[in-house]
Amino acid sequence: MMLTQTNLKQQLMTKIETVQSQLGRIDGSPATNLKIKPDLAEEIETMVVQLEAKNPNYRPLLYNPLLLNGSWLLLYSTAREIRSLASLPLGLKVGKIYQMIDVESRQFFNQAFVRHPLGLISGYVKVTATFEPVIDDNKLPNNRLNVFFQQRYIAISNIIGVKTPQLEPARVVPARNPVGRIPSLEITYLDETFRIGRGGDGSLFVLRKSELE
C-alpha cells in the first residue's frame, strides 16, 4: 500500500518518540544515532528519505519561505555537534534544543537547555547566526542556505533552586565558523509543522514546530 505524506510523517515521529523513550529522553532532548543500533538508524534514514520524496513544498525558499519562520524543536539528528552533547562536563545533561528563525531579517539562533540531574544548576547555550539562500544558475534561490555563525552565549538560569538572572548570559564569545568552508543547510522537507534538513556534511536534522519553553 502506498503511504501518504501524513502517514509517513506520523510513522517517522512515532519511531523517533520510541527511540527517545528507549534512550530515556523524557525531558524532550533530541535523539541521535550515537547510542542506537545501526539497523534502527538505517530504518529512520529510510523513513526520512521516503518523506523527503513527498515534500509538499517544492523549492520552499523560492515559493514559500515564510514556512521557515518561528520556533522549531529538534527531535532527531546525526550531526556531530548534536551527538557531542551526550558527554557534557560536570554531569550536565542536555534538554530540549530549539531553533528560532526570522526569515525577514535572515537571522536565527539555536538554543540548547542544560541541567544537572540533581538540580544543582540549569541554564542554556545559545548560538546566533545569519543565513542567506544559495542562488542557482537562474539567479533564483535553491533549497540550500549558507550559514554564518556570530555569537555564543552561555547562561546560568538557576543554581540550587535560586534564579540567577545576573548570569544570563554569564559569558559571550564569538562563535566558531569552519575554516575553509561555509556551513550550509539544505531544506529537504517542509510543511506547516514539520521540517527535515541536511547539513553540508550530510548530517540529518528532524524538527517540528513548537513554542520555545
N, CA and C atoms as an extended XYZ file, in Angstrom:
639
Properties=species:S:1:pos:R:3:atomname:S:1:resname:S:1:resid:I:1 pbc="F F F"
N         0.848       -1.196        0.000 N   MET     1
C         0.000        0.000        0.000 CA  MET     1
C         0.886        1.248        0.000 C   MET     1
N         0.546        2.199       -0.846 N   MET     2
C         1.296        3.446       -0.923 CA  MET     2
C         0.967        4.325        0.281 C   MET     2
N         1.977        4.685        1.043 N   LEU     3
C         1.761        5.514        2.215 CA  LEU     3
C         1.673        6.975        1.816 C   LEU     3
N         0.765        7.700        2.452 N   THR     4
C         0.613        9.119        2.180 CA  THR     4
C         1.669        9.906        2.950 C   THR     4
N         1.807       11.161        2.591 N   GLN     5
C         2.734       12.058        3.295 CA  GLN     5
C         2.403       12.101        4.783 C   GLN     5
N         1.118       12.225        5.111 N   THR     6
C         0.701       12.302        6.517 CA  THR     6
C         1.056       11.022        7.262 C   THR     6
N         0.815        9.863        6.633 N   ASN     7
C         1.124        8.592        7.282 CA  ASN     7
C         2.622        8.430        7.499 C   ASN     7
N         3.406        8.808        6.496 N   LEU     8
C         4.859        8.709        6.612 CA  LEU     8
C         5.382        9.596        7.740 C   LEU     8
N         4.847       10.798        7.807 N   LYS     9
C         5.285       11.731        8.848 CA  LYS     9
C         4.931       11.195       10.231 C   LYS     9
N         3.727       10.658       10.382 N   GLN    10
C         3.307       10.130       11.679 CA  GLN    10
C         4.149        8.921       12.060 C   GLN    10
N         4.444        8.054       11.103 N   GLN    11
C         5.271        6.886       11.401 CA  GLN    11
C         6.678        7.297       11.822 C   GLN    11
N         7.234        8.304       11.143 N   LEU    12
C         8.569        8.779       11.495 CA  LEU    12
C         8.580        9.380       12.889 C   LEU    12
N         7.590       10.202       13.213 N   MET    13
C         7.530       10.813       14.537 CA  MET    13
C         7.358        9.748       15.618 C   MET    13
N         6.541        8.724       15.342 N   THR    14
C         6.349        7.646       16.311 CA  THR    14
C         7.643        6.882       16.534 C   THR    14
N         8.374        6.624       15.448 N   LYS    15
C         9.644        5.914       15.563 CA  LYS    15
C        10.644        6.722       16.382 C   LYS    15
N        10.718        8.011       16.136 N   ILE    16
C        11.653        8.863       16.880 CA  ILE    16
C        11.257        8.936       18.350 C   ILE    16
N         9.956        9.029       18.629 N   GLU    17
C         9.494        9.051       20.018 CA  GLU    17
C         9.857        7.744       20.728 C   GLU    17
N         9.774        6.627       20.012 N   THR    18
C        10.151        5.331       20.592 CA  THR    18
C        11.632        5.314       20.940 C   THR    18
N        12.458        5.840       20.023 N   VAL    19
C        13.898        5.905       20.273 CA  VAL    19
C        14.190        6.807       21.467 C   VAL    19
N        13.530        7.968       21.535 N   GLN    20
C        13.731        8.871       22.666 CA  GLN    20
C        13.386        8.182       23.978 C   GLN    20
N        12.312        7.416       23.980 N   SER    21
C        11.907        6.700       25.190 CA  SER    21
C        12.932        5.634       25.566 C   SER    21
N        13.437        4.906       24.567 N   GLN    22
C        14.437        3.870       24.827 CA  GLN    22
C        15.716        4.468       25.401 C   GLN    22
N        16.040        5.678       24.969 N   LEU    23
C        17.252        6.343       25.438 CA  LEU    23
C        17.029        7.101       26.745 C   LEU    23
N        15.794        7.080       27.254 N   GLY    24
C        15.494        7.782       28.493 CA  GLY    24
C        15.396        9.282       28.326 C   GLY    24
N        15.044        9.745       27.126 N   ARG    25
C        14.985       11.182       26.869 CA  ARG    25
C        13.606       11.734       27.228 C   ARG    25
N        13.239       11.608       28.497 N   ILE    26
C        11.910       12.051       28.926 CA  ILE    26
C        11.828       13.567       29.020 C   ILE    26
N        12.966       14.250       28.966 N   ASP    27
C        12.976       15.703       29.084 CA  ASP    27
C        12.865       16.391       27.741 C   ASP    27
N        12.637       15.630       26.674 N   GLY    28
C        12.466       16.233       25.364 CA  GLY    28
C        13.743       16.466       24.603 C   GLY    28
N        14.875       16.003       25.117 N   SER    29
C        16.128       16.184       24.396 CA  SER    29
C        16.116       15.339       23.130 C   SER    29
N        16.799       15.790       22.089 N   PRO    30
C        16.736       15.080       20.810 CA  PRO    30
C        17.442       13.731       20.869 C   PRO    30
N        16.940       12.798       20.093 N   ALA    31
C        17.614       11.516       19.927 CA  ALA    31
C        18.664       11.663       18.836 C   ALA    31
N        19.708       10.864       18.917 N   THR    32
C        20.730       10.817       17.872 CA  THR    32
C        21.000        9.361       17.528 C   THR    32
N        21.829        9.163       16.520 N   ASN    33
C        22.194        7.804       16.132 CA  ASN    33
C        23.400        7.299       16.905 C   ASN    33
N        23.810        8.018       17.957 N   LEU    34
C        25.026        7.675       18.682 CA  LEU    34
C        24.887        6.392       19.496 C   LEU    34
N        23.734        6.210       20.156 N   LYS    35
C        23.576        5.094       21.076 CA  LYS    35
C        22.440        4.156       20.690 C   LYS    35
N        22.094        4.120       19.405 N   ILE    36
C        21.074        3.183       18.947 CA  ILE    36
C        21.714        2.207       17.966 C   ILE    36
N        21.073        1.076       17.761 N   LYS    37
C        21.609        0.060       16.865 CA  LYS    37
C        21.630        0.580       15.430 C   LYS    37
N        22.658        0.197       14.653 N   PRO    38
C        22.762        0.683       13.265 CA  PRO    38
C        21.530        0.397       12.428 C   PRO    38
N        20.886       -0.763       12.629 N   ASP    39
C        19.713       -1.072       11.810 CA  ASP    39
C        18.548       -0.143       12.139 C   ASP    39
N        18.460        0.317       13.381 N   LEU    40
C        17.411        1.265       13.746 CA  LEU    40
C        17.693        2.632       13.130 C   LEU    40
N        18.964        3.053       13.142 N   ALA    41
C        19.336        4.309       12.491 CA  ALA    41
C        19.054        4.242       10.997 C   ALA    41
N        19.319        3.100       10.383 N   GLU    42
C        19.043        2.929        8.954 CA  GLU    42
C        17.546        2.969        8.679 C   GLU    42
N        16.756        2.415        9.606 N   GLU    43
C        15.302        2.439        9.443 CA  GLU    43
C        14.784        3.877        9.475 C   GLU    43
N        15.305        4.689       10.401 N   ILE    44
C        14.904        6.091       10.466 CA  ILE    44
C        15.322        6.816        9.190 C   ILE    44
N        16.537        6.563        8.721 N   GLU    45
C        17.024        7.195        7.496 CA  GLU    45
C        16.131        6.840        6.311 C   GLU    45
N        15.722        5.579        6.217 N   THR    46
C        14.844        5.155        5.125 CA  THR    46
C        13.509        5.880        5.179 C   THR    46
N        12.946        6.013        6.368 N   MET    47
C        11.669        6.706        6.522 CA  MET    47
C        11.816        8.182        6.157 C   MET    47
N        12.954        8.784        6.535 N   VAL    48
C        13.201       10.184        6.200 CA  VAL    48
C        13.272       10.359        4.681 C   VAL    48
N        13.998        9.487        4.000 N   VAL    49
C        14.128        9.577        2.544 CA  VAL    49
C        12.759        9.447        1.872 C   VAL    49
N        11.933        8.546        2.374 N   GLN    50
C        10.592        8.378        1.808 CA  GLN    50
C         9.758        9.646        1.988 C   GLN    50
N         9.897       10.285        3.160 N   LEU    51
C         9.138       11.511        3.407 CA  LEU    51
C         9.682       12.665        2.567 C   LEU    51
N        10.997       12.742        2.431 N   GLU    52
C        11.595       13.790        1.597 CA  GLU    52
C        11.072       13.712        0.165 C   GLU    52
N        10.828       12.496       -0.312 N   ALA    53
C        10.326       12.317       -1.679 CA  ALA    53
C         8.913       12.851       -1.847 C   ALA    53
N         8.214       13.066       -0.735 N   LYS    54
C         6.847       13.594       -0.782 CA  LYS    54
C         6.775       15.029       -0.254 C   LYS    54
N         7.879       15.744       -0.341 N   ASN    55
C         7.924       17.137        0.115 CA  ASN    55
C         6.802       17.942       -0.541 C   ASN    55
N         5.867       18.493        0.251 N   PRO    56
C         4.728       19.210       -0.337 CA  PRO    56
C         5.076       20.617       -0.806 C   PRO    56
N         6.260       21.097       -0.463 N   ASN    57
C         6.638       22.462       -0.834 CA  ASN    57
C         7.944       22.434       -1.626 C   ASN    57
N         7.788       22.296       -2.931 N   TYR    58
C         8.935       22.281       -3.830 CA  TYR    58
C         9.622       23.638       -3.805 C   TYR    58
N        10.922       23.645       -3.611 N   ARG    59
C        11.723       24.868       -3.530 CA  ARG    59
C        11.084       25.898       -2.594 C   ARG    59
N        10.968       25.556       -1.319 N   PRO    60
C        10.290       26.448       -0.370 CA  PRO    60
C        10.967       27.806       -0.216 C   PRO    60
N        12.280       27.880       -0.391 N   LEU    61
C        12.966       29.168       -0.253 CA  LEU    61
C        12.562       30.133       -1.350 C   LEU    61
N        12.066       29.602       -2.450 N   LEU    62
C        11.609       30.443       -3.552 CA  LEU    62
C        10.122       30.739       -3.448 C   LEU    62
N         9.312       29.710       -3.170 N   TYR    63
C         7.866       29.860       -3.256 CA  TYR    63
C         7.172       30.087       -1.914 C   TYR    63
N         7.746       29.606       -0.827 N   ASN    64
C         7.054       29.741        0.463 CA  ASN    64
C         8.049       29.832        1.612 C   ASN    64
N         8.951       30.817        1.597 N   PRO    65
C         9.989       30.887        2.630 CA  PRO    65
C         9.454       31.151        4.031 C   PRO    65
N         8.275       31.768        4.146 N   LEU    66
C         7.754       32.097        5.474 CA  LEU    66
C         7.407       30.859        6.292 C   LEU    66
N         7.311       29.690        5.641 N   LEU    67
C         7.082       28.463        6.398 CA  LEU    67
C         8.232       28.184        7.366 C   LEU    67
N         9.401       28.751        7.089 N   LEU    68
C        10.553       28.543        7.971 CA  LEU    68
C        10.442       29.339        9.267 C   LEU    68
N         9.633       30.387        9.258 N   ASN    69
C         9.548       31.274       10.420 CA  ASN    69
C         9.107       30.537       11.680 C   ASN    69
N         9.622       30.994       12.810 N   GLY    70
C         9.119       30.514       14.090 CA  GLY    70
C        10.089       29.646       14.847 C   GLY    70
N         9.533       28.931       15.817 N   SER    71
C        10.320       28.123       16.743 CA  SER    71
C        10.212       26.648       16.370 C   SER    71
N        11.362       25.997       16.245 N   TRP    72
C        11.424       24.590       15.860 CA  TRP    72
C        12.157       23.784       16.935 C   TRP    72
N        11.557       22.663       17.324 N   LEU    73
C        12.148       21.767       18.323 CA  LEU    73
C        12.864       20.622       17.610 C   LEU    73
N        14.129       20.407       17.934 N   LEU    74
C        14.905       19.326       17.324 CA  LEU    74
C        14.485       17.987       17.923 C   LEU    74
N        14.108       17.044       17.059 N   LEU    75
C        13.668       15.719       17.501 CA  LEU    75
C        14.759       14.669       17.351 C   LEU    75
N        15.511       14.751       16.239 N   TYR    76
C        16.497       13.718       15.929 CA  TYR    76
C        17.579       14.321       15.058 C   TYR    76
N        18.820       13.882       15.275 N   SER    77
C        19.916       14.391       14.453 CA  SER    77
C        21.075       13.398       14.453 C   SER    77
N        21.820       13.419       13.354 N   THR    78
C        23.056       12.643       13.269 CA  THR    78
C        24.276       13.565       13.249 C   THR    78
N        24.067       14.867       13.464 N   ALA    79
C        25.152       15.844       13.365 CA  ALA    79
C        26.154       15.675       14.507 C   ALA    79
N        27.426       15.875       14.195 N   ARG    80
C        28.481       15.730       15.191 CA  ARG    80
C        28.264       16.664       16.371 C   ARG    80
N        27.865       17.922       16.106 N   GLU    81
C        27.718       18.881       17.188 CA  GLU    81
C        26.571       18.530       18.130 C   GLU    81
N        25.564       17.816       17.634 N   ILE    82
C        24.463       17.372       18.489 CA  ILE    82
C        24.862       16.108       19.244 C   ILE    82
N        25.527       15.187       18.574 N   ARG    83
C        25.989       13.955       19.225 CA  ARG    83
C        26.946       14.260       20.376 C   ARG    83
N        27.765       15.316       20.220 N   SER    84
C        28.757       15.638       21.250 CA  SER    84
C        28.111       16.102       22.547 C   SER    84
N        26.842       16.515       22.504 N   LEU    85
C        26.162       16.972       23.711 CA  LEU    85
C        25.841       15.829       24.673 C   LEU    85
N        26.085       14.593       24.222 N   ALA    86
C        25.851       13.435       25.099 CA  ALA    86
C        26.915       13.313       26.175 C   ALA    86
N        28.021       14.051       26.045 N   SER    87
C        29.113       13.941       27.028 CA  SER    87
C        29.523       15.322       27.526 C   SER    87
N        28.587       16.009       28.167 N   LEU    88
C        28.865       17.332       28.724 CA  LEU    88
C        29.647       17.200       30.032 C   LEU    88
N        30.433       18.224       30.401 N   PRO    89
C        31.193       18.166       31.657 CA  PRO    89
C        30.304       18.354       32.879 C   PRO    89
N        30.858       18.026       34.046 N   LEU    90
C        30.232       18.272       35.353 CA  LEU    90
C        28.909       17.537       35.536 C   LEU    90
N        28.691       16.486       34.741 N   GLY    91
C        27.467       15.720       34.878 CA  GLY    91
C        26.238       16.381       34.277 C   GLY    91
N        26.424       17.453       33.531 N   LEU    92
C        25.294       18.157       32.935 CA  LEU    92
C        24.650       17.319       31.834 C   LEU    92
N        23.333       17.462       31.680 N   LYS    93
C        22.577       16.757       30.661 CA  LYS    93
C        21.857       17.764       29.774 C   LYS    93
N        21.858       17.474       28.484 N   VAL    94
C        21.166       18.366       27.563 CA  VAL    94
C        19.670       18.078       27.590 C   VAL    94
N        18.883       19.132       27.481 N   GLY    95
C        17.432       19.002       27.410 CA  GLY    95
C        16.944       19.340       26.014 C   GLY    95
N        15.902       20.118       25.930 N   LYS    96
C        15.345       20.475       24.631 CA  LYS    96
C        16.290       21.409       23.869 C   LYS    96
N        16.298       21.260       22.554 N   ILE    97
C        17.086       22.117       21.676 CA  ILE    97
C        16.143       22.742       20.658 C   ILE    97
N        16.159       24.067       20.603 N   TYR    98
C        15.279       24.807       19.705 CA  TYR    98
C        16.078       25.575       18.663 C   TYR    98
N        15.408       25.839       17.543 N   GLN    99
C        15.942       26.772       16.557 CA  GLN    99
C        14.854       27.795       16.258 C   GLN    99
N        15.189       29.071       16.475 N   MET   100
C        14.267       30.178       16.211 CA  MET   100
C        14.709       30.876       14.932 C   MET   100
N        13.790       30.994       13.959 N   ILE   101
C        14.137       31.555       12.650 CA  ILE   101
C        13.285       32.786       12.363 C   ILE   101
N        13.944       33.852       11.898 N   ASP   102
C        13.269       35.056       11.415 CA  ASP   102
C        13.681       35.246        9.960 C   ASP   102
N        12.786       34.893        9.045 N   VAL   103
C        13.106       34.926        7.620 CA  VAL   103
C        13.356       36.348        7.138 C   VAL   103
N        12.555       37.299        7.610 N   GLU   104
C        12.669       38.673        7.127 CA  GLU   104
C        14.053       39.265        7.389 C   GLU   104
N        14.582       39.036        8.588 N   SER   105
C        15.901       39.573        8.936 CA  SER   105
C        17.038       38.615        8.576 C   SER   105
N        16.670       37.409        8.133 N   ARG   106
C        17.652       36.362        7.810 CA  ARG   106
C        18.552       36.060        9.009 C   ARG   106
N        17.923       35.954       10.154 N   GLN   107
C        18.642       35.636       11.378 CA  GLN   107
C        17.992       34.442       12.064 C   GLN   107
N        18.793       33.704       12.826 N   PHE   108
C        18.246       32.637       13.646 CA  PHE   108
C        19.177       32.406       14.829 C   PHE   108
N        18.672       31.673       15.804 N   PHE   109
C        19.553       31.222       16.877 CA  PHE   109
C        19.159       29.809       17.285 C   PHE   109
N        20.172       29.054       17.703 N   ASN   110
C        19.976       27.726       18.272 CA  ASN   110
C        20.136       27.829       19.783 C   ASN   110
N        19.223       27.225       20.515 N   GLN   111
C        19.281       27.303       21.971 CA  GLN   111
C        19.123       25.912       22.573 C   GLN   111
N        20.152       25.465       23.298 N   ALA   112
C        20.141       24.154       23.945 CA  ALA   112
C        20.081       24.342       25.454 C   ALA   112
N        19.059       23.778       26.077 N   PHE   113
C        18.914       23.860       27.529 CA  PHE   113
C        19.687       22.715       28.184 C   PHE   113
N        20.371       23.020       29.275 N   VAL   114
C        21.140       22.011       30.001 CA  VAL   114
C        20.799       22.100       31.487 C   VAL   114
N        20.989       20.982       32.175 N   ARG   115
C        20.696       20.955       33.612 CA  ARG   115
C        21.484       19.827       34.250 C   ARG   115
N        21.668       19.925       35.562 N   HIS   116
C        22.271       18.841       36.321 CA  HIS   116
C        21.155       17.944       36.841 C   HIS   116
N        21.305       16.611       36.751 N   PRO   117
C        20.235       15.704       37.189 CA  PRO   117
C        19.800       15.911       38.638 C   PRO   117
N        20.701       16.401       39.494 N   LEU   118
C        20.372       16.623       40.910 CA  LEU   118
C        19.808       18.017       41.163 C   LEU   118
N        19.618       18.794       40.099 N   GLY   119
C        19.065       20.130       40.256 CA  GLY   119
C        20.042       21.157       40.780 C   GLY   119
N        21.331       20.854       40.693 N   LEU   120
C        22.333       21.783       41.210 CA  LEU   120
C        22.433       23.040       40.367 C   LEU   120
N        22.247       22.893       39.064 N   ILE   121
C        22.417       24.028       38.169 CA  ILE   121
C        21.640       23.763       36.887 C   ILE   121
N        21.138       24.824       36.272 N   SER   122
C        20.490       24.715       34.967 CA  SER   122
C        20.760       25.990       34.185 C   SER   122
N        20.688       25.890       32.889 N   GLY   123
C        20.957       27.051       32.039 CA  GLY   123
C        20.803       26.677       30.583 C   GLY   123
N        21.499       27.411       29.728 N   TYR   124
C        21.393       27.131       28.303 CA  TYR   124
C        22.595       27.706       27.562 C   TYR   124
N        22.788       27.185       26.377 N   VAL   125
C        23.780       27.715       25.439 CA  VAL   125
C        23.022       28.175       24.202 C   VAL   125
N        23.282       29.391       23.783 N   LYS   126
C        22.615       29.949       22.606 CA  LYS   126
C        23.662       30.411       21.603 C   LYS   126
N        23.449       30.052       20.334 N   VAL   127
C        24.347       30.471       19.265 CA  VAL   127
C        23.527       31.250       18.238 C   VAL   127
N        23.953       32.482       17.963 N   THR   128
C        23.262       33.307       16.981 CA  THR   128
C        23.947       33.197       15.627 C   THR   128
N        23.171       33.430       14.573 N   ALA   129
C        23.714       33.298       13.227 CA  ALA   129
C        22.844       34.057       12.237 C   ALA   129
N        23.383       34.285       11.065 N   THR   130
C        22.627       34.795        9.932 CA  THR   130
C        22.684       33.750        8.825 C   THR   130
N        21.808       33.900        7.845 N   PHE   131
C        21.812       32.955        6.730 CA  PHE   131
C        21.447       33.683        5.442 C   PHE   131
N        21.786       33.059        4.335 N   GLU   132
C        21.398       33.576        3.031 CA  GLU   132
C        21.142       32.407        2.089 C   GLU   132
N        20.099       32.500        1.263 N   PRO   133
C        19.820       31.425        0.309 CA  PRO   133
C        20.934       31.328       -0.732 C   PRO   133
N        21.234       30.108       -1.143 N   VAL   134
C        22.173       29.891       -2.238 CA  VAL   134
C        21.424       30.098       -3.548 C   VAL   134
N        22.010       30.856       -4.461 N   ILE   135
C        21.368       31.203       -5.726 CA  ILE   135
C        21.845       30.258       -6.825 C   ILE   135
N        20.892       29.753       -7.626 N   ASP   136
C        21.246       28.815       -8.690 CA  ASP   136
C        21.620       29.551       -9.978 C   ASP   136
N        21.800       28.803      -11.058 N   ASP   137
C        22.227       29.390      -12.330 CA  ASP   137
C        21.190       30.325      -12.923 C   ASP   137
N        19.937       30.180      -12.499 N   ASN   138
C        18.870       31.069      -12.983 CA  ASN   138
C        18.666       32.273      -12.068 C   ASN   138
N        19.606       32.466      -11.137 N   LYS   139
C        19.562       33.578      -10.190 CA  LYS   139
C        18.345       33.518       -9.280 C   LYS   139
N        17.965       32.291       -8.930 N   LEU   140
C        16.854       32.047       -8.025 CA  LEU   140
C        17.350       31.197       -6.861 C   LEU   140
N        16.759       31.347       -5.675 N   PRO   141
C        17.201       30.542       -4.520 CA  PRO   141
C        16.854       29.066       -4.705 C   PRO   141
N        17.820       28.205       -4.403 N   ASN   142
C        17.507       26.780       -4.407 CA  ASN   142
C        17.119       26.360       -2.996 C   ASN   142
N        17.341       25.130       -2.617 N   ASN   143
C        16.897       24.654       -1.293 CA  ASN   143
C        17.980       24.749       -0.225 C   ASN   143
N        19.096       25.391       -0.540 N   ARG   144
C        20.238       25.405        0.369 CA  ARG   144
C        20.445       26.792        0.963 C   ARG   144
N        20.806       26.812        2.250 N   LEU   145
C        21.132       28.045        2.951 CA  LEU   145
C        22.599       28.018        3.358 C   LEU   145
N        23.297       29.118        3.147 N   ASN   146
C        24.619       29.298        3.731 CA  ASN   146
C        24.444       29.932        5.107 C   ASN   146
N        25.214       29.460        6.086 N   VAL   147
C        25.048       29.884        7.475 CA  VAL   147
C        26.329       30.557        7.962 C   VAL   147
N        26.155       31.667        8.693 N   PHE   148
C        27.286       32.411        9.234 CA  PHE   148
C        27.063       32.607       10.733 C   PHE   148
N        27.785       31.835       11.538 N   PHE   149
C        27.613       31.901       12.984 CA  PHE   149
C        28.249       33.178       13.536 C   PHE   149
N        27.619       33.751       14.579 N   GLN   150
C        28.063       35.038       15.118 CA  GLN   150
C        28.552       34.948       16.560 C   GLN   150
N        27.636       34.771       17.515 N   GLN   151
C        27.986       34.794       18.934 CA  GLN   151
C        27.496       33.538       19.634 C   GLN   151
N        28.230       33.150       20.681 N   ARG   152
C        27.824       32.044       21.540 CA  ARG   152
C        27.589       32.600       22.950 C   ARG   152
N        26.396       32.362       23.477 N   TYR   153
C        26.025       32.846       24.800 CA  TYR   153
C        25.904       31.645       25.748 C   TYR   153
N        26.577       31.731       26.877 N   ILE   154
C        26.477       30.706       27.911 CA  ILE   154
C        25.771       31.330       29.104 C   ILE   154
N        24.632       30.770       29.466 N   ALA   155
C        23.805       31.362       30.518 CA  ALA   155
C        23.520       30.357       31.621 C   ALA   155
N        23.507       30.848       32.855 N   ILE   156
C        23.132       30.045       34.021 CA  ILE   156
C        21.838       30.634       34.581 C   ILE   156
N        20.778       29.847       34.544 N   SER   157
C        19.454       30.333       34.939 CA  SER   157
C        19.122       30.069       36.393 C   SER   157
N        19.748       29.017       36.955 N   ASN   158
C        19.331       28.573       38.283 CA  ASN   158
C        20.484       27.832       38.954 C   ASN   158
N        20.762       28.169       40.184 N   ILE   159
C        21.772       27.459       40.971 CA  ILE   159
C        21.132       27.023       42.282 C   ILE   159
N        21.037       25.717       42.483 N   ILE   160
C        20.436       25.115       43.693 CA  ILE   160
C        19.073       25.756       43.992 C   ILE   160
N        18.262       25.876       42.961 N   GLY   161
C        16.913       26.383       43.144 CA  GLY   161
C        16.777       27.887       43.172 C   GLY   161
N        17.874       28.616       43.074 N   VAL   162
C        17.836       30.081       43.115 CA  VAL   162
C        18.039       30.627       41.701 C   VAL   162
N        17.115       31.461       41.244 N   LYS   163
C        17.244       32.041       39.917 CA  LYS   163
C        18.411       33.021       39.883 C   LYS   163
N        19.120       33.038       38.759 N   THR   164
C        20.315       33.877       38.630 CA  THR   164
C        20.253       34.703       37.340 C   THR   164
N        19.348       35.683       37.276 N   PRO   165
C        19.231       36.491       36.050 CA  PRO   165
C        20.511       37.262       35.727 C   PRO   165
N        21.338       37.529       36.749 N   GLN   166
C        22.586       38.256       36.505 CA  GLN   166
C        23.585       37.412       35.717 C   GLN   166
N        23.318       36.115       35.589 N   LEU   167
C        24.199       35.221       34.835 CA  LEU   167
C        23.590       34.808       33.493 C   LEU   167
N        22.633       35.596       33.029 N   GLU   168
C        22.030       35.351       31.722 CA  GLU   168
C        22.291       36.536       30.790 C   GLU   168
N        23.405       36.533       30.069 N   PRO   169
C        24.386       35.446       29.969 CA  PRO   169
C        25.509       35.605       30.986 C   PRO   169
N        26.193       34.493       31.234 N   ALA   170
C        27.382       34.521       32.078 CA  ALA   170
C        28.626       34.768       31.244 C   ALA   170
N        28.536       34.439       29.969 N   ARG   171
C        29.694       34.609       29.086 CA  ARG   171
C        29.218       34.731       27.645 C   ARG   171
N        29.870       35.589       26.874 N   VAL   172
C        29.585       35.744       25.450 CA  VAL   172
C        30.907       35.685       24.695 C   VAL   172
N        30.988       34.802       23.727 N   VAL   173
C        32.220       34.648       22.939 CA  VAL   173
C        31.843       34.544       21.470 C   VAL   173
N        32.777       34.873       20.577 N   PRO   174
C        32.496       34.677       19.145 CA  PRO   174
C        32.264       33.206       18.830 C   PRO   174
N        31.273       32.944       17.995 N   ALA   175
C        31.022       31.563       17.573 CA  ALA   175
C        32.026       31.171       16.497 C   ALA   175
N        32.407       29.927       16.484 N   ARG   176
C        33.389       29.449       15.528 CA  ARG   176
C        32.721       29.036       14.222 C   ARG   176
N        33.270       29.518       13.109 N   ASN   177
C        32.875       29.057       11.793 CA  ASN   177
C        33.991       28.166       11.249 C   ASN   177
N        33.645       27.125       10.511 N   PRO   178
C        34.680       26.235        9.973 CA  PRO   178
C        35.674       26.992        9.099 C   PRO   178
N        36.910       26.559        9.140 N   VAL   179
C        37.949       27.177        8.320 CA  VAL   179
C        37.910       26.575        6.921 C   VAL   179
N        37.864       27.430        5.926 N   GLY   180
C        37.955       26.966        4.548 CA  GLY   180
C        36.654       26.561        3.898 C   GLY   180
N        35.541       26.654        4.614 N   ARG   181
C        34.247       26.334        4.012 CA  ARG   181
C        33.143       27.095        4.722 C   ARG   181
N        32.021       27.230        4.047 N   ILE   182
C        30.861       27.903        4.615 CA  ILE   182
C        29.846       26.845        5.039 C   ILE   182
N        29.438       26.813        6.306 N   PRO   183
C        28.410       25.850        6.723 CA  PRO   183
C        27.126       26.064        5.920 C   PRO   183
N        26.446       24.983        5.624 N   SER   184
C        25.221       25.097        4.836 CA  SER   184
C        24.181       24.112        5.350 C   SER   184
N        22.939       24.370        4.980 N   LEU   185
C        21.823       23.504        5.337 CA  LEU   185
C        20.872       23.431        4.157 C   LEU   185
N        20.557       22.227        3.738 N   GLU   186
C        19.594       22.032        2.655 CA  GLU   186
C        18.242       21.652        3.251 C   GLU   186
N        17.204       22.383        2.863 N   ILE   187
C        15.848       22.084        3.314 CA  ILE   187
C        15.278       21.005        2.403 C   ILE   187
N        15.123       19.795        2.908 N   THR   188
C        14.675       18.681        2.066 CA  THR   188
C        13.203       18.334        2.257 C   THR   188
N        12.601       18.813        3.339 N   TYR   189
C        11.163       18.640        3.559 CA  TYR   189
C        10.692       19.795        4.428 C   TYR   189
N         9.533       20.356        4.066 N   LEU   190
C         8.996       21.468        4.860 CA  LEU   190
C         7.489       21.556        4.683 C   LEU   190
N         6.770       21.532        5.817 N   ASP   191
C         5.353       21.881        5.807 CA  ASP   191
C         5.081       22.802        6.988 C   ASP   191
N         3.826       22.980        7.351 N   GLU   192
C         3.486       23.957        8.390 CA  GLU   192
C         3.987       23.567        9.772 C   GLU   192
N         4.239       22.286       10.004 N   THR   193
C         4.592       21.835       11.357 CA  THR   193
C         5.821       20.943       11.418 C   THR   193
N         6.437       20.619       10.289 N   PHE   194
C         7.495       19.621       10.270 CA  PHE   194
C         8.571       20.032        9.275 C   PHE   194
N         9.835       19.746        9.647 N   ARG   195
C        10.950       20.122        8.769 CA  ARG   195
C        12.066       19.102        8.847 C   ARG   195
N        12.676       18.830        7.697 N   ILE   196
C        13.851       17.980        7.609 CA  ILE   196
C        14.935       18.748        6.874 C   ILE   196
N        16.149       18.688        7.398 N   GLY   197
C        17.265       19.370        6.752 CA  GLY   197
C        18.494       18.484        6.717 C   GLY   197
N        19.388       18.779        5.757 N   ARG   198
C        20.647       18.063        5.621 CA  ARG   198
C        21.787       19.065        5.667 C   ARG   198
N        22.747       18.826        6.560 N   GLY   199
C        23.910       19.680        6.631 CA  GLY   199
C        24.831       19.459        5.437 C   GLY   199
N        25.810       20.336        5.291 N   GLY   200
C        26.746       20.216        4.187 CA  GLY   200
C        27.535       18.926        4.212 C   GLY   200
N        27.663       18.313        5.394 N   ASP   201
C        28.374       17.041        5.528 CA  ASP   201
C        27.431       15.847        5.458 C   ASP   201
N        26.151       16.104        5.123 N   GLY   202
C        25.174       15.031        5.023 CA  GLY   202
C        24.439       14.733        6.308 C   GLY   202
N        24.775       15.415        7.390 N   SER   203
C        24.113       15.170        8.675 CA  SER   203
C        22.629       15.516        8.586 C   SER   203
N        21.856       14.826        9.394 N   LEU   204
C        20.399       14.904        9.333 CA  LEU   204
C        19.841       15.671       10.530 C   LEU   204
N        18.809       16.494       10.267 N   PHE   205
C        18.097       17.214       11.321 CA  PHE   205
C        16.596       17.044       11.071 C   PHE   205
N        15.869       16.572       12.079 N   VAL   206
C        14.420       16.423       12.005 CA  VAL   206
C        13.815       17.284       13.109 C   VAL   206
N        12.910       18.197       12.727 N   LEU   207
C        12.359       19.148       13.699 CA  LEU   207
C        10.842       19.279       13.497 C   LEU   207
N        10.177       19.714       14.561 N   ARG   208
C         8.755       20.061       14.455 CA  ARG   208
C         8.518       21.423       15.075 C   ARG   208
N         7.486       22.104       14.591 N   LYS   209
C         7.133       23.415       15.125 CA  LYS   209
C         6.720       23.278       16.598 C   LYS   209
N         7.283       24.109       17.448 N   SER   210
C         6.964       24.058       18.880 CA  SER   210
C         7.388       25.351       19.515 C   SER   210
N         6.550       25.927       20.348 N   GLU   211
C         6.880       27.165       21.015 CA  GLU   211
C         8.037       26.959       21.982 C   GLU   211
N         8.904       27.952       22.068 N   LEU   212
C        10.048       27.907       22.980 CA  LEU   212
C         9.524       27.895       24.411 C   LEU   212
N         9.973       26.915       25.198 N   GLU   213
C         9.525       26.775       26.591 CA  GLU   213
C        10.633       27.170       27.550 C   GLU   213
